Amino acid sequence: MDTPAHLITAPILDWYAANARDLPWRAADATPWGVLVSEIMLQQTPVKRVLPVWHEWLRRWPTPAALAAEPSGEAVRAWGRLGYPRRALRLHAAAKAIVERHGGEVPDVHAELLALPGIGAYTAAAVASFAYRQRHAVLDTNVRRVLARMRTGVEYPPKAQTRAEVVLAEALLPVDPPTAARWSVAVMELGALVCTARSPRCVDCPVLDRCAWQEAGRPAYDGPPRVGQTYAGTDRQCRGRLLAVLRDAPAPVEKGALDVVWADAAQRERALDGLIADGLVDPLDDGRYALPA
C-alpha cells in the first residue's frame, strides 16, 4: 500500500484535534523545561503515574536553575516510585548543563539538545518538536508501531530502531514545521489510544482503509518472541526497596535499615553495589548510606 502522505497525515491530524488528551505538558503555557521533564518521565512509564510527579516536580523546580541548585539526591528522592531512577540523575545533569551552557534556558537547537547529558535522539527530537514546534521525526514505541502497521503491514516494528523507520517517518512529516510537530504528537497519541500494542481498536482508526496491516488481513507477528518484563523478585525490585528506605529517611541510614527490606543477602548486596555504581547511593565513611549529595 502506497497511499500518498497527505492522505495519511490529514485524517490523523483531524482525529487528534477531536481526541487528544488534555495533558499539562501540551498546554499552551507549558514551558520547554516542562516538556523536557515530561519526556524523561514518560519513558517506560504510563501517563497516569507521571502526572502527579510531574506536577510536584514543576512546582518545586519550575526552571532548570532551580533543580541544578539542589543536590542530585533530592532529584532521586522526588522521583519517588516512577522507576528507572537513573532518569532523575540524567535530568539533574541536564539541568546543570542547561544553566552552565545556555544561561538556564532549554536550548531550541536540536544539536544542542542532543549534546545535553542523558539526552538521546528521541528526547532531543521530541523537545525540539513539542516545545519549539520544529520539524523532526519523533520515533517512540507508539509511533514505530503505528508506522509499522500502517505503512509496512507488520504487527510490530523491529526490536531495535532501523534507518528505514527513520526514513519512513521523515517522508511523512508535513513540510510546515508547526504542522509537522502537531503530526508527530498526533501519531504518537493514535498509538497510545487506538493502535495499541495488544488490543488495537481498529474500528476507531481514522486511516483504517489506508492501513497496510489491515489490508493484509492483520497477519500475526512472526519475529522473535516478545517477552514482557517481569518485576517481582528481580534485582530491579530489590533496588527499588533499598532506594525507598533512603528516600523516606530524613538522614543517612545504617546498613541494618537496608538489610531488613530484602531477605536474599546476595541479591541485596548485588543490588546495593549496583545503586552505588550508578551514583544513586552514597556509601559514607561511617558505614551509613545516603542519597547522593
C-alpha positions in Angstrom: 0.0 0.0 0.0 1.5 3.3 -1.1 -1.1 5.9 -0.1 0.2 9.5 -0.6 1.4 11.0 2.6 -1.2 13.8 2.8 -4.0 11.2 2.8 -2.4 9.7 5.9 -1.5 12.8 7.8 -4.7 14.9 7.3 -7.2 12.4 8.8 -4.8 11.7 11.7 -4.4 15.4 12.4 -8.2 15.8 12.3 -8.6 12.8 14.7 -6.1 14.3 17.1 -7.9 17.6 17.1 -11.0 15.8 18.3 -9.5 13.2 20.6 -6.2 14.5 22.1 -5.9 14.0 25.9 -5.7 17.2 27.9 -2.1 16.9 29.3 -0.3 19.7 31.0 2.9 19.4 29.0 0.8 20.0 25.9 -0.8 23.2 27.2 -0.2 26.5 25.5 1.6 27.7 28.6 3.8 24.7 29.0 7.5 25.6 29.2 10.3 23.9 27.3 11.6 22.7 30.7 8.2 21.2 31.5 8.2 19.4 28.1 11.7 18.1 28.7 10.8 16.8 32.2 7.7 15.1 30.8 9.7 13.4 28.1 12.2 11.9 30.5 9.5 10.9 33.0 7.3 9.3 30.3 10.0 6.9 29.1 8.7 3.4 30.0 6.2 4.9 32.5 2.4 5.4 32.0 0.9 8.9 31.9 -1.3 8.3 34.9 1.8 7.6 37.1 3.7 10.5 35.7 1.1 13.2 36.1 1.3 13.7 39.9 5.1 13.5 40.0 5.4 15.9 37.0 3.1 18.5 38.7 5.1 18.3 42.0 8.4 18.4 40.2 7.5 21.6 38.3 6.0 23.1 41.4 9.3 22.6 43.3 11.7 23.1 40.3 9.9 25.3 37.8 13.2 26.0 36.0 16.4 24.1 35.2 18.3 26.5 37.6 16.1 25.6 40.5 16.8 21.9 40.1 20.5 22.5 39.4 20.9 24.3 42.7 19.8 21.2 44.6 21.8 18.1 45.4 21.2 15.3 42.9 19.9 13.2 45.7 16.9 15.5 46.0 16.0 14.7 42.4 16.2 11.0 43.2 14.0 11.5 46.3 11.4 13.4 44.3 11.4 10.8 41.6 9.5 8.6 44.0 8.3 5.3 42.6 8.4 6.2 38.9 11.0 3.5 38.3 14.3 3.6 36.5 15.6 6.3 38.9 18.8 7.0 36.9 16.5 9.2 34.8 16.3 11.6 37.8 20.1 11.8 37.7 20.0 12.5 34.0 17.5 15.3 34.5 19.6 16.8 37.2 22.8 16.6 35.0 20.9 18.1 32.1 19.6 21.0 34.3 23.2 21.8 35.4 24.4 21.8 31.8 21.5 24.0 30.7 22.5 26.5 33.4 26.2 26.3 32.5 26.0 26.3 28.7 22.7 28.0 27.9 22.0 30.6 30.7 19.3 28.4 32.2 17.1 28.2 29.1 16.4 24.9 27.4 18.1 25.2 24.0 16.0 25.4 20.9 18.7 23.9 18.6 18.4 20.2 18.0 22.2 19.6 18.1 22.5 21.5 21.4 19.6 19.5 22.9 21.3 16.3 21.8 24.6 17.4 23.4 23.0 17.7 26.8 24.0 14.8 29.2 21.5 12.0 29.2 19.5 13.3 26.2 19.2 10.9 23.3 18.0 11.2 19.8 14.3 10.6 20.7 14.2 13.2 23.5 16.1 15.8 21.5 13.7 15.5 18.6 10.7 15.4 20.9 11.7 18.6 22.8 12.6 20.4 19.6 9.2 19.4 18.1 6.8 19.8 21.1 8.4 22.7 22.8 9.7 24.7 19.8 7.3 23.5 17.0 10.2 22.3 14.8 10.2 19.7 12.1 11.8 16.5 13.3 10.9 12.8 13.1 9.9 11.7 16.6 10.0 7.9 16.9 8.8 6.5 20.2 7.4 3.0 20.7 3.9 4.1 19.8 4.9 5.9 16.6 7.1 3.0 15.5 4.2 0.6 15.9 1.7 2.8 14.0 4.1 3.2 11.1 4.9 -0.5 11.0 1.3 -1.4 10.7 0.1 1.4 8.6 2.9 1.5 6.0 4.8 -1.8 6.1 2.0 -4.2 7.0 3.5 -5.8 10.0 2.1 -6.0 13.5 5.2 -4.8 15.4 8.3 -2.9 14.4 11.8 -4.5 14.8 13.1 -4.6 18.3 15.9 -2.1 17.5 15.1 1.1 15.5 16.3 0.9 11.9 17.3 3.6 9.4 14.4 2.5 7.3 12.0 3.6 10.0 13.6 7.0 10.3 13.4 7.5 6.5 9.7 6.5 6.6 8.9 8.8 9.5 10.7 11.7 7.7 8.8 11.1 4.5 5.5 11.5 6.3 6.4 14.8 8.0 4.4 17.7 6.7 6.6 20.5 5.3 5.3 23.2 7.6 7.3 22.9 10.9 4.4 23.6 13.3 2.1 21.2 11.4 4.9 18.6 11.4 5.2 19.0 15.2 1.5 18.5 15.6 1.6 15.5 13.4 4.4 14.0 15.5 2.3 14.2 18.7 -0.9 13.1 16.8 0.5 9.8 15.5 2.0 9.2 19.0 -1.4 9.7 20.5 -3.0 7.4 17.9 -0.6 4.7 19.0 -1.3 5.3 22.7 -5.1 5.3 22.4 -6.1 3.3 19.3 -3.3 1.5 17.6 -2.2 -0.1 20.9 0.2 -3.0 21.3 -2.1 -5.7 22.5 -5.7 -4.7 21.7 -5.8 -2.3 18.8 -9.2 -0.6 18.3 -9.0 -0.7 14.5 -12.7 0.3 14.1 -11.8 3.7 15.7 -8.8 4.3 13.4 -9.1 7.4 11.1 -6.9 5.6 8.5 -8.3 2.1 8.7 -8.9 2.0 5.0 -5.3 3.0 4.3 -3.6 0.6 6.7 -1.3 -2.0 5.1 -1.6 -4.3 8.0 -5.4 -4.3 7.8 -5.3 -4.8 4.1 -3.0 -7.8 4.6 -5.5 -9.4 6.9 -3.7 -8.4 10.1 -1.0 -11.1 10.0 0.4 -12.1 13.3 3.8 -11.1 14.3 6.4 -13.7 13.2 9.6 -12.3 14.7 11.4 -13.3 17.9 9.2 -13.9 20.9 8.1 -10.6 22.6 8.6 -11.3 26.3 7.1 -8.9 28.8 9.3 -7.6 31.6 9.0 -9.2 35.0 9.4 -7.3 38.2 8.6 -9.4 41.3 11.8 -10.9 42.8 14.2 -9.1 40.4 17.2 -7.0 41.2 15.2 -4.1 40.0 12.6 -4.6 42.7 15.3 -5.1 45.3 16.9 -1.8 44.2 13.5 -0.1 44.5 13.1 -1.3 48.0 16.6 -0.1 49.0 16.1 3.3 47.4 12.7 3.7 49.1 14.4 3.4 52.5 16.8 6.2 51.6 14.1 8.4 50.1 11.9 8.2 53.1 14.7 8.7 55.6 15.5 12.3 56.8 19.1 11.4 57.4 21.7 8.8 56.3 20.7 5.3 57.4 22.5 2.4 59.0 23.2 -0.7 56.9 20.7 -2.7 59.1 17.9 -0.5 57.8 18.6 -1.7 54.3 19.2 -5.3 55.3 15.7 -5.8 56.6 13.9 -4.9 53.4 15.2 -7.9 51.3 15.8 -11.4 52.6 18.2 -12.6 49.9 21.5 -11.3 51.2 23.5 -12.0 48.0 20.9 -10.3 45.8 20.6 -7.4 48.2 24.3 -6.7 48.2 24.4 -7.0 44.4 21.6 -4.5 44.1 23.2 -2.1 46.6 26.5 -2.3 44.8 24.7 -1.5 41.5 23.0 1.5 43.1 26.3 2.8 44.3 27.9 2.2 40.9 25.1 4.1 39.2 25.5 7.1 41.5 22.2 6.7 43.2 23.5 5.9 46.6 26.5 7.3 48.5 28.3 5.0 51.0 29.6 7.2 53.8 32.8 6.9 55.7 31.0 6.0 58.9 29.3 2.9 57.3 25.9 4.6 56.7 24.3 5.2 53.4 22.6 8.2 51.8 21.2 9.6 48.6 23.9 11.4 46.6 24.9 14.9 47.7 
